[in-house]
């Protein structure tokens, strides 16, 4: 059971980190290369698909890492750190990233000059934090098991 659960931890953590990395290095820079109107339409369209998938992947990574840590006798400090790191993304996303994202998603919003560009650039840096935490969590698991 613990081997299967460890596989789920590695898979979901890697999937989350990979999704964030793809967004940070490919998708969002492509948005920034567009006009504000096109970028806004693009992020709104993308968000419909990512709104539930990445949080579910993150939740799976948190629950599986917590479950693995518990079933492994609560002695694996690396997995506990991974669990805490991944769990910390949740309040960060809601409290820090959320207001910027909600402003971008609001279809009735009236934006001032350069506000959209500023919000998109702010989102870039806010999302980078999630990307780096996801990569750090995945790297910690890989380092612990295979290095």
ABEGO torsion letter per residue (X at the ends): XAAAAAAAAAAAAAAAAAAAAAAAAAAAAAAAABBAAAAAAAAAAAAAAAAAAAAAAAAAAAAAAAAAAAAAGGABAAAAAAAAAAAAAAAAAAAAAAAAAAAAABAABBBBBGAAAAAAAAAAAAAAAAAAAAAAAAAAAAAAAAX
